[in-house]
Amino acid sequence: MIPTITGEADLIVSDSLNHASIIDGMRLSKAPRVVYPHADLGALREALAAARRDGRPDGGGAHRLILVVTDGVFSMDGDIAPLPGIVAAAEEVGAAVMVDDAHASGVLGAAGRGTVDHFDLHGRVAIQVGTLSKAVGVLGGYVAGSQDLHDLLVQRARPFLFSTSAPPAVAAACLEAIHVLEEEPALHERLWANTRLFKAGLARLGFDIGVSETPITPVMMGDSALAGRFSDRLFDEGVFAQPIVFPTVALDKARIRTIVTAAHTEAHIDRALAIFDRIGHELGLIAG
Ligand SMILES: Cc1ncc(COP(=O)(O)O)c(C=O)c1O
């Protein structure tokens, strides 16, 4: 998406905690870029005002397109992008917004439609992309945008043109998963009930669970070696939760990343919490 629609005459404005795939997309583009501190709307506004005032860094006049790119749900912290503020800031300077809803698709909004629906911003976000590999549980991704955008991508997007397409079985599995999302709202409700239960349990036990607002719930460890040991001990006891360490997150922000699903039962969650409690004490992360 990003290299297909941007070039030297444009500007990409990106959140500092955007996913690696967005960073790679920017590297593949010839467009200059500005990175604003995570979810900082004041800094975003300043970056957009400076872009409008100063124009292209090569002296070529005004930018053709200013594209503001953000994750919808941030993959390592589980917080939701302040999309209403981002959209308002972009609209003030005529910029377009692209949201990567990998972790919001199937999770936020009616039947998991994502952050645009969650915030009721229909028609104000030019591009919504997402994976089909997370809540949808299959493989691949989607782009939602205008017919013109669709036509441009079909003609020009290099991976679309030069890589093998998804096989029919994968496409059928994705379609079926979307039907499940539309037709079985109880699963969606269960995901959120499980999320609330697990988060409340971890907080009650005394763990630092960061700023998450979604099923992605980090359990902050700080030290990378501790995160690795914690994850190994969880696995010994029957809980699979991966450590996330530098360079995926800052050096002192190592964590265990947990994600509950709609398939978990209350008994699973209680058992996981009991194991977190035991290992938290064993490794000195929680006291009492
Ligand atoms: C925000 C975001 N975008 C894109 C991706 C890439 O997804 P996939 O592995 O399905 O290509 C991920 C995966 O972690 C992600 O978190």
The ligand as an SDF file (V2000), in Angstrom:
LIG
                    3D

 16 16  0  0  0  0  0  0  0  0999 V2000
   -0.1810   -3.8490   13.2180 C   0  0  0  0  0  0  0  0  0  0  0  0
    0.2240   -5.0440   12.3980 C   0  0  0  0  0  0  0  0  0  0  0  0
    0.2320   -4.9340   11.0610 N   0  0  0  0  0  0  0  0  0  0  0  0
    0.5850   -5.9770   10.2750 C   0  0  0  0  0  0  0  0  0  0  0  0
    0.9720   -7.1880   10.8200 C   0  0  0  0  0  0  0  0  0  0  0  0
    1.3890   -8.2950    9.8960 C   0  0  0  0  0  0  0  0  0  0  0  0
    0.4420   -9.2960    9.8510 O   0  0  0  0  0  0  0  0  0  0  0  0
    0.6940  -10.6150    9.0160 P   0  0  0  0  0  0  0  0  0  0  0  0
    1.6410  -11.4190    9.8080 O   0  0  0  0  0  0  0  0  0  0  0  0
   -0.6540  -11.2430    8.9080 O   0  0  0  0  0  0  0  0  0  0  0  0
    1.2530  -10.2240    7.6910 O   0  0  0  0  0  0  0  0  0  0  0  0
    0.9740   -7.3520   12.1930 C   0  0  0  0  0  0  0  0  0  0  0  0
    1.3960   -8.6530   12.7810 C   0  0  0  0  0  0  0  0  0  0  0  0
    1.8770   -8.7690   13.8800 O   0  0  0  0  0  0  0  0  0  0  0  0
    0.6040   -6.2430   13.0150 C   0  0  0  0  0  0  0  0  0  0  0  0
    0.6080   -6.3580   14.3540 O   0  0  0  0  0  0  0  0  0  0  0  0
  1  2  1  0
  2  3  1  0
  2 15  2  0
  3  4  2  0
  4  5  1  0
  5  6  1  0
  5 12  2  0
  6  7  1  0
  7  8  1  0
  8  9  2  0
  8 10  1  0
  8 11  1  0
 12 13  1  0
 12 15  1  0
 13 14  2  0
 15 16  1  0
M  END
$$$$
